[in-house]
């Protein structure tokens, strides 16, 4: 019985397949000739070059059709506070409007400079989300630019452009004058005056009846330009220059532009100043090195012994002597040129071993001889 059943199963499966095939043939025969041909014909092959070109066109259409902002969907999280660009700009505009009424001094970062209206130039900057615009003549009113008033318009413009290019990223003070809107972009911007802001500071600190400037005052200077051997800073409404030797009391600075950058703030001490009340001219000298010497705890010269040999770095070379700092002690030493037993002359930044021959307790330095490492 089992053998018969197995035989039956083996026979019925092929039969079922044949019946399905016959039914499909009958259905195909019943269709109209055109429909049958359409149903059985294979789709024509698209050449690969046409497919690639179609793909490129699709990508081009996608690139030409950016996604447009449509609406905002609020979330259910009321614990998260988000400041939108519109909120930020509204706050910035409100701050500027209040500062215009109060003639208050603000600060902006310099972004660039551009020719403007023939031979004029203007400096472009920003405060938070708002663009600020300075007229070049106003911007450099208190800057040291000898002969600028006698120069032709074209020469004056080139000097403004050249000097302003060195000040990008610097932070400068200003008083806002007018809030306006760019006709082409529709973006708000502020017309400002650096001259007015610096004039207010100069009056308060140097020229006024209650001027508070004096030697030894500590203040913050802002770096507005740098070179290999100097930094130009703005402090108390005055532009002044700090040489490399006055930027550090205990380190040799080979390139100032690698030590400080535009926009940096540095703590300094006023070492000297002069005021001409008739002309309003002010000269100012500041030093970070002098401030470091007075504020930084250092070893006393008694910490080094006579006859001891210590690692040092040359800070200054003159015709008669070398000025060095003893590394690790921050003690200043002086070495006459004849006491240099090296076979070559020394230069700032050279590493030497100094032998201490004596101490000057009144002036706080040691003296002796040296040998270049």
C-alpha positions in Angstrom: 0.0 0.0 0.0 2.7 2.4 0.8 4.5 1.8 -2.5 1.3 2.6 -4.4 0.8 5.9 -2.5 4.4 7.0 -3.2 4.0 6.2 -6.9 0.8 8.2 -7.0 2.5 11.2 -5.4 5.3 11.1 -7.9 2.8 11.0 -10.8 0.5 13.8 -9.6 3.1 16.6 -9.3 4.2 16.6 -13.0 0.6 16.4 -14.0 -0.3 19.5 -11.9 2.5 21.5 -13.6 1.3 20.5 -17.0 -2.2 21.6 -16.2 -1.0 25.1 -15.1 1.0 25.4 -18.3 -2.0 24.6 -20.4 -4.2 27.1 -18.6 -1.6 29.9 -19.3 -1.5 28.9 -23.0 -5.3 29.1 -23.3 -5.4 32.5 -21.6 -2.8 33.8 -23.9 -4.6 32.5 -26.9 -7.8 34.3 -25.8 -6.1 37.7 -25.8 -6.1 40.0 -28.9 -2.9 39.7 -30.9 -1.7 43.3 -30.1 -2.2 42.8 -26.3 -0.5 39.4 -26.4 2.5 40.9 -28.1 2.7 43.8 -25.7 2.4 41.4 -22.8 5.2 39.1 -23.9 7.6 41.6 -25.5 10.7 42.6 -23.5 11.2 46.3 -22.7 13.7 48.0 -25.1 17.2 48.4 -23.5 18.3 52.0 -22.7 21.8 52.8 -23.8 24.2 53.3 -20.9 25.2 56.8 -22.1 21.6 57.9 -22.1 21.1 56.5 -18.6 24.2 58.4 -17.4 23.0 61.6 -19.0 19.6 61.3 -17.4 21.2 60.8 -14.0 23.3 64.0 -14.5 20.2 66.0 -15.5 18.4 64.7 -12.4 21.3 65.8 -10.2 21.4 69.2 -11.9 17.7 69.7 -11.2 18.2 68.8 -7.6 21.1 71.3 -7.2 19.0 74.0 -8.8 16.1 73.4 -6.5 17.2 74.1 -2.9 14.9 73.2 0.0 12.8 76.2 1.1 12.0 76.9 4.7 8.2 76.3 5.1 7.2 76.2 8.8 8.2 75.5 12.3 7.0 72.5 14.3 7.1 73.1 18.0 8.3 70.3 20.3 6.7 69.3 23.6 9.9 69.9 25.5 9.3 73.1 27.5 12.6 72.7 29.4 14.7 73.6 26.4 15.3 77.3 25.5 16.5 78.0 22.0 17.6 81.4 20.8 16.7 81.7 17.1 18.7 83.9 14.7 15.7 86.3 14.6 15.8 86.6 18.4 19.5 87.2 18.4 19.2 89.9 15.8 16.3 91.6 17.5 18.3 91.8 20.7 21.4 93.2 18.9 19.2 95.9 17.2 17.7 96.8 20.5 21.1 97.2 22.0 22.3 99.4 19.2 19.2 101.6 19.5 19.7 102.1 23.2 23.5 102.8 22.7 22.7 105.5 20.1 20.4 107.3 22.5 23.0 107.0 25.3 26.1 107.6 23.1 27.5 104.6 24.7 30.9 103.0 23.8 30.8 99.5 22.3 33.3 97.2 20.7 33.4 95.6 17.3 35.8 93.1 15.5 37.4 94.3 12.2 36.5 92.0 9.3 38.1 93.8 6.4 38.4 97.0 4.4 37.2 98.1 0.9 37.4 101.0 -1.5 34.4 103.2 -1.4 33.0 106.1 -3.3 35.9 106.8 -5.6 39.1 107.5 -3.6 37.5 106.8 -0.2 37.7 103.6 1.9 35.6 102.1 4.7 36.4 99.5 7.3 33.9 96.7 7.8 33.4 94.9 11.0 30.7 93.2 13.1 29.3 93.2 16.6 27.5 90.0 17.3 25.0 89.5 14.4 25.2 93.1 13.0 27.5 94.5 10.4 29.2 97.8 11.4 30.8 100.3 9.0 33.5 102.9 9.7 34.6 105.7 7.4 38.4 105.3 7.1 39.1 108.9 7.9 37.2 108.6 11.1 38.7 105.2 11.9 42.3 106.4 11.7 41.7 109.9 13.1 44.0 109.2 16.2 46.4 106.8 14.5 50.0 107.7 13.8 50.0 108.3 10.1 52.5 111.0 9.4 51.7 113.2 6.3 48.2 111.7 5.8 46.5 115.0 5.6 48.8 116.4 2.9 48.6 113.2 0.8 46.4 113.1 -2.4 43.1 111.3 -2.2 44.5 108.3 -4.1 47.5 108.0 -1.9 45.5 108.5 1.2 43.1 105.7 0.1 46.0 103.3 -0.5 47.5 104.1 2.9 44.2 103.5 4.6 43.7 100.2 2.8 47.2 99.0 3.6 47.0 99.9 7.3 43.5 98.4 7.7 44.5 95.1 6.2 47.0 94.7 9.0 44.1 95.1 11.6 41.7 92.3 10.6 40.4 90.4 13.6 41.3 93.3 15.9 38.8 94.6 18.5 38.2 98.3 18.4 35.8 100.7 20.3 33.1 102.7 18.6 30.0 104.9 19.2 27.0 103.9 17.1 25.6 106.7 15.0 22.9 105.3 12.7 21.0 102.1 12.2 20.2 101.5 8.5 19.3 98.7 6.1 21.2 97.6 3.0 19.0 98.2 -0.1 20.3 95.2 -2.0 20.3 92.6 0.7 17.7 93.9 3.1 20.2 93.3 6.0 20.5 95.8 8.8 23.9 97.5 9.5 25.3 100.2 11.8 27.2 103.3 10.8 29.7 103.9 13.7 32.5 106.2 14.8 35.8 105.1 16.3 37.0 108.6 16.6 34.2 109.6 18.9 34.7 106.6 21.2 38.5 107.3 21.5 37.8 111.0 22.1 35.6 110.2 25.0 38.2 107.9 26.5 41.0 110.4 26.0 39.0 113.2 27.7 38.2 110.9 30.6 41.7 109.6 31.2 44.0 112.3 30.0 42.4 115.7 29.2 39.5 116.2 31.5 39.5 118.0 34.9 39.3 114.6 36.7 41.7 112.7 34.5 42.9 109.5 36.3 46.1 108.7 34.4 49.4 108.4 36.3 52.6 106.4 36.0 52.2 102.9 37.5 48.5 102.6 36.5 47.6 99.0 35.5 45.2 98.6 32.5 44.3 96.3 29.6 45.6 97.0 26.1 44.1 95.4 23.0 46.4 94.2 20.2 45.3 95.8 16.9 48.4 95.0 14.7 51.6 93.1 15.0 55.1 92.9 13.3 58.2 90.8 14.0 59.5 93.2 16.6 56.5 95.1 17.9 52.8 95.1 18.6 50.5 98.1 18.1 47.9 98.3 20.9 44.9 100.4 21.8 44.7 101.5 25.5 42.7 104.2 27.1 41.8 105.8 23.8 45.4 105.9 22.6 47.3 103.8 20.0 50.8 103.0 21.1 53.6 100.5 20.3 55.1 97.9 22.5 58.5 96.5 21.6 59.4 92.9 22.0 61.6 93.7 25.0 58.6 95.1 26.8 56.3 92.2 26.2 58.0 89.8 28.6 60.4 90.4 31.5 61.8 86.8 31.6 61.5 85.4 28.1 63.1 86.2 24.8 60.6 86.9 22.1 62.0 86.3 18.6 58.8 87.1 16.7 56.1 89.2 18.3 53.5 88.1 15.7 53.8 84.5 16.9 53.4 85.5 20.6 50.3 87.7 20.4 47.6 88.1 17.8 45.1 90.8 16.7 42.3 91.0 19.2 44.3 89.7 22.1 44.1 91.6 25.4 47.2 92.0 27.5 47.7 93.4 31.0 50.1 96.3 31.0 51.5 99.1 33.2 51.7 102.7 32.2 55.4 103.6 32.4 55.3 107.1 30.9 52.9 109.5 29.2 52.8 113.1 27.9 49.8 115.3 27.2 49.6 118.5 25.1 46.3 120.1 26.1 46.5 122.7 23.4 46.7 120.3 20.5 45.1 117.3 22.3 48.1 115.1 21.3 48.9 112.3 23.7 51.9 109.9 23.9 51.7 106.8 26.0 54.2 104.1 27.0 53.0 100.8 28.4 54.9 97.7 29.4 53.9 94.1 30.2 57.4 93.3 31.2 57.5 95.9 34.0 54.1 94.6 35.2 55.5 91.0 35.3 58.5 92.1 37.3 56.4 93.7 39.9 53.7 91.1 40.1 55.4 87.7 39.5 57.0 86.1 42.6 60.7 85.5 41.7 63.7 84.2 43.5 65.9 86.8 45.1 69.4 87.3 43.9 70.5 85.6 47.2 69.2 82.4 45.7 72.2 82.1 43.4 75.7 81.8 44.8 78.9 83.5 43.9 80.9 81.1 41.8 77.8 79.1 40.8 77.1 78.3 37.1 73.5 78.6 35.9 71.6 78.2 32.6 70.6 81.5 31.1 69.2 83.1 27.9 70.4 86.3 26.3 67.7 89.0 26.2 69.7 91.9 24.9 73.1 92.6 23.3 74.7 96.1 23.4 78.1 97.4 22.5 79.4 96.9 26.0 77.4 94.1 27.6 74.8 91.3 27.5 71.6 91.2 29.5 70.5 87.7 30.4 67.8 86.0 32.5 68.7 83.0 34.6 66.3 80.3 33.5 64.2 78.9 36.4 65.1 81.8 38.7 63.8 84.8 36.7 66.8 86.7 37.9 68.4 89.3 35.6 72.2 89.1 35.0 74.7 91.4 33.2 77.8 90.2 31.4 80.4 92.4 29.9 81.5 91.6 26.4 85.0 90.8 27.6 83.6 88.3 30.1 82.1 86.2 27.3 84.7 83.4 26.8 82.9 82.0 23.8 84.6 82.1 20.4 81.7 84.1 18.9 79.5 87.1 19.6 76.2 86.5 21.4 72.7 87.4 20.1 69.3 87.6 21.7 67.9 84.2 22.2 71.2 82.4 22.6 71.5 79.9 25.4 74.5 80.3 27.7 76.0 79.1 31.0 76.6 82.0 33.3 79.1 82.0 36.1 78.0 84.4 38.9 80.9 86.7 40.0 78.9 89.0 42.2 75.5 90.5 43.3 74.1 94.1 43.2 71.6 93.9 46.0 70.5 97.5 45.6 69.4 97.1 41.9 68.6 93.4 42.2 70.8 91.8 39.6 73.8 89.5 39.4 76.9 89.9 37.2 79.6 87.6 35.9 80.9 85.8 32.8 79.4 83.3 30.4 80.0 80.7 27.7 77.7 79.9 24.9 76.2 76.4 25.0 
